[in-house]
Amino acid sequence: MTEQEIRAEAAKEPGGDHTWPLVFLVPALLLLRFLGEHAWAYWTAAAVGGSGVICAVFAIAGAVRDLVRGRRPGKAAFALLVLAGGSFALVARLLES
């Protein structure tokens, strides 16, 4: 197989769903938004959100890989934007509290 045939086959394969770390990021952001003045909520959000940010790093790497290979580029770009924005918002909210 030539390089172009390999890339064409890779482009036909479905990309993965890279937005699963939002399961951790959204509850952490909601805790900080509505109950952030309580110490228990801050530390719970930091623990849950920290694991979400770590998971988001791996999901972002997978989305970048899908973008490079041409697998569902719209879906991969959306996942990149949402995960990077959510991670940034969580870290910014944790630092301001």
N, C-alpha and C positions, 0 to 999 in steps of 0.2 A: 504494500500500500504506500502511496505517496503521502507527503505531508498534508497536501490539500484534502485528500480523502479522509485522513485521520481527523482533521479539523472539522470536516463536514459531518462525520459520524458523531463527534463529540458535541456538535451544535444541536444534533437531533435528540440527544439524551436530555431528559428533563432536569432542570436545576433543583436544588434542594430548597426547603423552606428555611430561610435564615432568620426569621423573626421570632423564633421560640424564646430567646432570652428576655423578651418583653414580659414573659410570665413573672420574672423577678423584678424587672425595672419598674413596671407600672404600679404594683402594690407599694414599693418603696417610695416612689414619688408621691403617691396618694397619702401615705403615712406622714411624710414630711410636709405636705401641703396642708392637711387638716389637723394633724396632731403633733406637729413638729416642735411645739413648745414644751412637750413632755420629754423627759430624759429617756424613758423606756421606748417611746416611739422613735426617737432619734437613733438610738443604738440598734433597735430592730431594723429600721430602714437602712442603717449603715451595713449591717450584716447581710440582709437580703439583697440590697442593692449592690454591695461589693461582689457578691457571688454572681449577680446579674451582669455586672460590668466585665468580669472575667469571662463569663460565657459569651458575652457580646464580642469580645476580642476574637474568639475562635469563629463565631458566626460571621463576623466581618471578613475574616480571612477566607472563609468559604465563599462568601458573596463576591469577593474580589477574584477568586479563582474562577467562579462562574462567569463573571464579566469578561475576563481574559479569554476564556474558552468560547465565549459567545452563547452560553446557555441562558436563555431567558434574560437578556440584559436589562429589560425594564424592571422585572421583579428583583433582580440582584441590586440594581441601583436604588430602588425603593427601600430594600432592606438595609443597604448601607446608610442612606440618609436617616432612616428612622432609628437605627441602632446607635449611630454616632450622635444624633441629636438627643436621644434619651439618655445615653451615657453622660454626655456633657451636662445636660440639665440636672441629673442626679448628683454629679460631682460638684457642680456649682451650688446646688441647694444645700448639700452637706457642708460645704466650706463656709457658706454664709450663716449657717445656724450656729 
